[in-house]
Amino acid sequence: MALQILLVDDHALFREALVHVLKELDREVVVLQAGTASEALDATSCYQDLDLVLLDLALPGVDGLSALPKLRRRLPTIPIVVLSGFEKLQIVREAISAGAAGFIPKSSSSVAMKKALSLVLSGEIYVPPLLVGLDDFAGEITQAPSMQSDSNLTQRQLEVLELLSHGLPNKSIANRLDLTEGTIKLHITAILRKLSVRNRTEAVRVATQRGLLTSFPSAL
């Protein structure tokens, strides 16, 4: 199954433009759309296989920042990225503290947006480049609520790692998890980085030592 993204924004033209950007990220992407926080919450009840939520803050009725904790509780393992025209440091802090896996200004170029989303889909937290390196903010990012396990791998990455341990190629893993090969590559890149290893074999070895695998790994 293709990458499924829930896009929450009250401006139809912006949603339409962003769909084109997301198609460049993954040609098979399925973009579900909502114009309000209420519609977004309803969508989470109907669609259980979301891979990502993109959330605007300036929504009619309940604003995105207020809706974020509710969405986080509904989707504890799914990354939620804030897309906003507001770029104040305090708003970014509040969004990350509320559980956002990233904050992307709407003024970002399509190239920057795709890179940011790829980073988030690989299990990382993204903040605008101007904020990276600020000492008083770095700690907040490290301590921010996340969907990651104690191993620092997301649930989806643990599933990919389990299939890697059986020696399955990317295409087979994608078929097993109903994801695209591009998404699987992103997860594997994140797994190698988080486990500080260079290849799949080392990843399985380290994961076995740490007790991250539920079954005995096959030889790779």
Secondary structure, DSSP 8 states (H G I E B T S, - for coil): ---EEEEE-S-HHHHHHHHHHHHHH-TT-EEEEESSHHHHHHHHHH-----EEEEES--SSS-HHHHHHHHHHH-TTS-EEEEES---HHHHHHHHHTT-SEEEETTS-HHHHHHHHHHHHTT--B--GGGTT-HHHHHHHHHS--SB-TTS-BHHHHHHHHHHTTT--HHHHHHHHT--HHHHHHHHHHHHHHTT-SSHHHHHHHHHHTT--SS-----
